[in-house]
Amino acid sequence: MMSVWLIGGLIETIRDVLKADTFYKTMIKYSFLLIALFLAACSSKEKYQVPEEFQHLKNLSVYSADTQPGKTISFKKEAVFGDTEDVLFANMEDIVVDSLGRVFIADRLEKVIQVFEPNGRYLTHIGREGRGPGEFDNIRKLQIIGDNLYVFDPAQFRVNIFSLGSFSSKETIMLARNRSKYPELGAAFPWIHELHVRDNGSFLAEFISNKSEAAKEWGTNETEVAIYLLDRSGNIVGEKLIDFKEDTRVNYKGLSVPVSSFYGSTLTILEGAGRFFIAEPENFLIKVYNMDGTYSYSFYYPKAKISLNQESAQRYDSTGLFIRNMKNIDELPETWPVLTDMKIDNQNRLWIATTIEDMKVYEWWVLEETGELITKFEWPRDQPIQEIKNGYLYSKKTDEETGAKFVVKYRIELTEK
């Protein structure tokens, strides 16, 4: 209604000035230009309609799904880590790279961190299994801040800090020791699902809890995450910053099992400058928050969704337990997750994995932190990208014959189209 009224008013104005002097006549073309621009904006908004649940968002940038990248990307293999008899990985968890290009790979089963030179040569190992300083019961995440390596051990609710110079243990920090002061965190569950180390040595902790309970076999339940700030000593500071749905899980033989292949999970990353990026799997929508939990801006691509059915599931994995039992799962989504992974490199570019018709690969989008598209490329699903740093991409790979796991380093080459 408003657009019709505005256009009508402009036309009436033009009719009035047709009888005016030359100056006003020269302004007629600008009136028509305004109308054209207004109609173009309306057409664009209709073509790239934002879902109703996002229309309330302030500072929302909407991009065309047909946007063409301005650069092409290629990768050149440069080194391999862990493919020799020196180190045999039982189960790779997280991977980080320091400013010297050294690669740190967590072996979750052996409970140790293996360290390699930039050229792939084995250097040493850090830590061991145990409950003392510098020891692990579990390794969830590695993060490098300054000259320190932070190792998050969720089983022991703590972080071990190691020197990158000597690889020796420097400090062990117990997390959320004051949680009893927070009624919503007082029980054993929720527990810290994810931990982000800030540049100043404080933490953002993601506490996960059940949002609903599955009542029967193959029933579903949801989990929820609440983010709290922890100071350098590991104590909770202030009230909850943000909360959101984490994932959907399936009740299988009495266990609540995440089925991220079907439902996806909310993706979170921390930018070094102090912003927090959150992306839910159902849409290509990235929300950005400040460190105090206040919303800053968001951007959206109306990317097409891929139907989740028996045919597409067979293309994804014909042998998986949940693929075979799709008909038994309650509330199976109609489409595959749009977004499946999100990384940020040391130039603050976002790398986002999306689902496409070819279920053997992901289509990765490389974006500026404001959402503008830089480039796209396809990458095998069975070679997950773990780290992008200093112009290199690091990917996990498994030998099909032996089952051996290793990491491959690729040089990133970006060129203008």
C-alpha positions in Angstrom: 0.0 0.0 0.0 2.8 2.4 0.9 4.6 1.8 -2.4 1.5 2.6 -4.5 0.8 5.8 -2.5 4.4 6.9 -2.9 4.5 6.2 -6.7 1.2 8.0 -7.1 2.5 11.1 -5.3 5.5 11.2 -7.5 3.5 11.0 -10.6 1.2 13.8 -9.5 4.2 16.0 -8.7 5.6 15.4 -12.2 2.3 16.5 -13.7 2.4 19.7 -11.7 5.9 20.6 -12.7 5.2 19.9 -16.4 3.7 23.5 -16.6 6.6 25.0 -14.7 9.7 26.7 -16.0 12.8 25.1 -17.5 14.5 24.5 -14.1 11.7 22.3 -12.9 11.4 20.5 -16.2 15.0 19.5 -15.9 14.1 17.9 -12.6 11.5 15.6 -14.2 14.2 13.1 -15.2 15.3 12.8 -11.6 11.7 12.1 -10.5 11.5 9.2 -13.0 14.9 8.0 -11.8 13.6 7.9 -8.2 10.6 5.9 -9.3 12.8 3.5 -11.2 15.1 3.0 -8.3 12.2 2.5 -5.9 10.6 -0.1 -8.2 14.0 -1.9 -8.5 14.3 -2.0 -4.7 10.8 -3.4 -4.3 11.5 -6.0 -7.1 14.8 -7.0 -5.4 13.1 -7.4 -2.0 10.4 -9.5 -3.5 12.8 -11.7 -5.4 15.1 -12.3 -2.4 12.4 -12.4 0.2 13.7 -12.9 3.7 11.9 -15.6 5.8 9.4 -14.0 8.1 11.2 -15.1 11.3 14.3 -13.0 10.2 12.5 -9.8 9.1 12.7 -8.3 12.6 16.5 -8.4 12.5 18.2 -5.0 12.4 21.3 -4.3 10.3 20.4 -7.3 8.1 22.2 -7.5 4.7 20.4 -9.7 2.1 22.6 -11.0 -0.7 21.5 -12.7 -3.9 22.1 -16.5 -4.0 23.1 -16.0 -7.6 26.0 -13.7 -6.7 29.1 -14.6 -8.6 32.5 -14.7 -6.9 35.1 -12.2 -7.9 38.0 -14.6 -7.4 38.8 -18.2 -8.2 40.6 -20.4 -5.7 42.9 -23.4 -6.1 45.0 -25.5 -3.7 48.5 -26.9 -4.0 49.5 -29.8 -1.8 52.6 -28.9 0.2 53.0 -31.3 3.2 51.5 -34.3 5.0 51.4 -34.8 8.8 51.2 -38.2 10.5 51.4 -40.5 7.5 54.7 -42.2 8.7 55.5 -44.9 11.2 56.8 -42.2 13.6 53.2 -41.3 14.5 50.1 -43.4 14.1 46.9 -41.6 15.0 44.2 -43.5 16.8 41.6 -40.8 16.5 42.3 -37.2 15.4 40.4 -34.5 17.2 41.3 -30.9 16.8 44.1 -29.3 14.8 45.8 -25.8 15.3 48.7 -24.1 13.7 51.0 -21.5 15.3 52.6 -18.4 13.8 55.7 -20.5 12.9 53.6 -22.9 10.9 54.0 -25.8 13.3 51.0 -28.1 13.4 49.5 -29.4 16.6 47.2 -32.4 16.3 45.2 -33.9 19.2 44.9 -37.6 19.4 41.7 -38.1 21.4 42.2 -41.8 22.2 45.9 -41.7 23.1 45.2 -38.4 25.0 48.3 -36.7 23.7 49.0 -33.8 21.3 51.5 -34.5 18.4 53.6 -31.6 17.1 55.0 -31.3 13.6 57.3 -28.9 11.8 55.8 -26.9 8.9 57.3 -29.4 6.4 55.6 -32.4 8.0 58.5 -33.7 10.0 57.5 -35.0 13.4 58.8 -32.8 16.3 57.5 -34.0 19.7 54.4 -34.6 21.7 52.7 -32.6 24.5 50.9 -33.9 27.6 49.7 -37.4 28.5 46.8 -39.2 29.9 46.1 -38.5 33.6 44.5 -36.1 36.0 47.5 -34.1 37.1 48.8 -30.8 35.7 49.4 -30.9 32.0 47.5 -34.3 31.7 44.2 -35.1 29.9 41.2 -37.3 30.4 39.8 -35.9 27.2 40.8 -33.4 24.5 38.0 -31.4 23.0 39.6 -28.3 21.5 43.0 -26.7 20.9 43.5 -23.0 20.7 46.6 -20.8 20.4 46.6 -17.3 22.0 49.9 -15.5 21.9 52.7 -17.8 23.0 50.4 -20.3 24.7 48.5 -23.4 23.6 45.2 -23.9 25.4 43.8 -27.4 25.6 40.2 -27.8 26.7 39.5 -31.0 28.7 35.7 -31.2 29.2 35.9 -34.5 31.2 37.8 -32.7 33.9 36.1 -29.3 33.5 39.5 -27.6 32.9 42.0 -26.0 30.6 45.7 -26.9 30.4 48.0 -24.2 29.2 51.3 -25.0 27.5 54.2 -22.8 26.4 54.8 -22.8 22.7 58.5 -22.1 23.4 59.3 -25.1 25.6 56.1 -27.2 25.2 56.0 -27.4 29.0 52.9 -27.1 31.1 52.4 -23.6 32.5 49.0 -23.6 34.2 45.9 -25.6 34.7 42.6 -23.7 35.1 39.5 -25.2 36.6 36.4 -23.9 34.9 33.2 -22.6 36.4 34.1 -23.4 40.0 31.5 -20.8 41.1 28.6 -22.3 39.1 26.7 -23.0 42.3 25.9 -19.3 42.5 24.0 -19.7 39.2 20.8 -21.9 39.8 20.5 -22.7 36.1 24.1 -24.1 36.2 24.1 -25.7 39.6 23.6 -29.4 38.5 26.2 -31.6 36.8 24.3 -31.0 33.6 24.5 -28.5 31.9 28.2 -29.0 31.2 30.6 -27.0 29.1 30.2 -28.2 25.6 32.5 -25.7 23.9 35.1 -23.2 25.1 36.5 -20.2 23.3 39.6 -18.5 24.6 39.6 -14.7 24.1 42.8 -12.7 23.2 43.0 -11.4 26.8 43.0 -14.9 28.3 39.4 -14.9 29.5 36.9 -17.4 28.1 33.4 -17.8 26.5 31.9 -21.1 27.7 29.0 -22.8 26.0 26.9 -24.7 28.6 24.7 -27.3 27.0 21.5 -28.8 28.4 18.4 -30.7 27.3 15.6 -28.6 26.1 13.2 -31.5 25.8 13.3 -35.2 26.6 12.8 -38.1 24.1 10.1 -40.4 25.5 10.6 -43.5 23.3 13.0 -45.3 21.0 13.9 -43.2 17.9 12.1 -40.2 19.5 13.9 -36.8 19.3 14.8 -34.2 21.8 16.5 -30.8 21.6 19.5 -29.4 23.4 20.1 -25.7 24.2 23.3 -23.7 24.7 23.8 -20.8 27.0 27.0 -18.7 26.7 28.7 -17.2 29.8 31.8 -15.1 30.2 34.6 -16.7 32.4 37.5 -14.6 33.7 41.1 -15.6 33.4 40.9 -17.7 36.5 37.9 -19.7 35.1 35.1 -18.2 37.2 31.8 -17.2 35.7 31.4 -13.4 35.5 27.9 -11.8 35.1 24.7 -13.1 33.7 24.1 -15.3 30.6 25.1 -13.5 27.4 23.3 -15.5 24.6 21.3 -18.7 24.3 20.2 -20.7 21.3 19.2 -24.2 20.2 22.3 -26.4 19.8 21.0 -29.5 18.0 18.4 -32.3 17.7 19.2 -35.7 19.1 17.7 -39.2 18.6 17.0 -41.6 21.5 18.7 -44.8 20.5 19.0 -47.7 23.1 18.6 -45.3 26.0 21.2 -42.8 24.7 20.6 -39.3 23.3 22.7 -39.4 20.1 23.4 -36.3 18.0 22.5 -36.9 14.4 24.1 -33.8 12.8 24.0 -35.3 9.3 20.2 -35.0 9.3 19.5 -32.1 11.7 22.8 -30.2 11.7 23.9 -28.1 14.7 24.4 -24.5 15.5 27.8 -23.2 14.4 29.8 -20.8 16.6 33.1 -19.1 16.1 35.0 -16.3 17.9 36.8 -13.6 15.9 40.0 -12.3 17.3 38.8 -8.7 17.2 36.1 -9.6 19.7 33.0 -10.6 17.8 31.0 -13.8 18.0 29.5 -15.4 14.9 26.5 -17.8 15.2 24.8 -19.7 12.3 21.9 -22.1 12.6 21.9 -25.0 10.1 18.5 -24.5 8.6 19.3 -21.2 6.7 22.3 -19.4 5.3 21.9 -16.7 8.0 24.9 -15.5 10.1 24.3 -13.4 13.2 27.1 -11.4 14.7 27.3 -10.4 18.4 29.6 -8.3 20.5 31.4 -9.8 23.4 28.8 -8.4 25.9 26.2 -10.5 24.1 24.5 -7.6 22.3 23.4 -8.2 18.7 25.5 -6.3 16.1 24.4 -7.3 12.6 23.6 -10.3 10.3 23.6 -11.3 6.7 21.5 -13.7 4.7 21.8 -15.7 1.4 18.5 -17.3 0.2 20.3 -20.5 -0.8 18.2 -23.4 -2.1 17.6 -26.3 0.3 18.1 -30.0 -0.7 15.3 -32.4 0.1 16.0 -35.1 2.7 14.6 -38.4 1.5 15.7 -42.0 1.0 17.2 -41.3 -2.4 19.4 -38.4 -1.2 20.3 -40.2 2.0 21.5 -43.2 0.0 23.8 -40.9 -2.0 25.1 -39.6 1.3 25.7 -42.9 3.0 24.0 -46.2 2.2 25.3 -48.1 5.2 24.8 -45.7 8.2 22.7 -46.8 11.1 20.4 -43.7 11.0 20.1 -43.9 7.2 18.8 -47.4 7.5 16.3 -46.4 10.2 15.0 -43.1 8.7 11.4 -44.4 8.7 11.6 -44.9 12.5 12.8 -41.5 13.5 10.2 -39.0 14.7 10.1 -35.6 13.2 12.7 -36.1 10.5 13.4 -32.8 8.8 12.2 -32.2 5.2 15.6 -30.9 4.0 19.3 -31.4 4.7 21.1 -28.8 6.8 22.0 -25.8 4.6 25.1 -25.0 6.6 27.3 -27.7 8.0 30.6 -26.1 9.1 32.1 -22.6 9.7 35.7 -21.5 10.1 37.5 -18.2 10.3 41.0 -17.6 9.1 43.6 -15.1 10.5 42.4 -12.5 8.0 38.9 -12.7 9.5 37.4 -14.3 6.3 34.6 -16.7 6.9 34.7 -20.2 5.4 31.3 -21.8 5.3 30.4 -25.3 4.1 27.0 -25.7 2.4 25.0 -28.8 1.3 24.5 -29.3 -2.5 22.9 -32.0 -4.6 26.2 -33.9 -4.9 26.2 -35.6 -1.4 29.9 -36.5 -1.7 31.1 -33.0 -1.5 30.4 -29.7 0.3 30.3 -26.4 -1.5 32.4 -24.0 0.6 31.8 -20.2 0.5 34.6 -17.8 1.4 33.1 -14.5 2.6 34.2 -11.2 4.0 33.2 -10.9 7.7 30.4 -8.5 6.5 29.0 -11.3 4.2 30.3 -10.3 0.7 31.2 -13.3 -1.4 34.9 -13.8 -2.3 34.9 -17.2 -3.9 33.4 -20.7 -3.8 34.8 -24.2 -4.2 33.8 -27.9 -3.7 35.6 -30.1 -1.3 35.1 -33.8 -0.4 33.0 -34.5 2.6 35.3 -37.3 3.8 38.3 -34.8 4.0 37.0 -32.3 6.6 38.7 -28.9 6.6 40.1 -28.3 10.1 42.2 -25.1 9.9 42.9 -22.1 7.6 45.8 -20.0 8.5 48.7 -18.0 7.0 47.6 -18.8 3.5 47.3 -22.5 4.0 44.4 -25.0 4.4 44.7 -28.1 6.6 42.4 -31.1 6.0 42.0 -34.5 7.6 42.2 -37.5 5.4 41.9 -41.3 5.9 43.7 -43.9 3.9 40.9 -46.1 2.4 43.0 -49.3 2.6 44.7 -49.0 6.0 42.4 -46.7 7.8 45.4 -44.5 8.8 44.5 -40.9 9.5 46.7 -37.9 8.6 46.5 -34.2 7.8 47.3 -32.6 4.5 48.5 -29.0 4.1 47.6 -27.1 0.9 48.7 -23.6 -0.2 45.7 -21.4 -1.0 45.9 -19.5 -4.3 43.4 -16.8 -4.9 43.3 -15.0 -8.3 41.0 -12.4 -9.8 38.6 -13.6 -12.4 
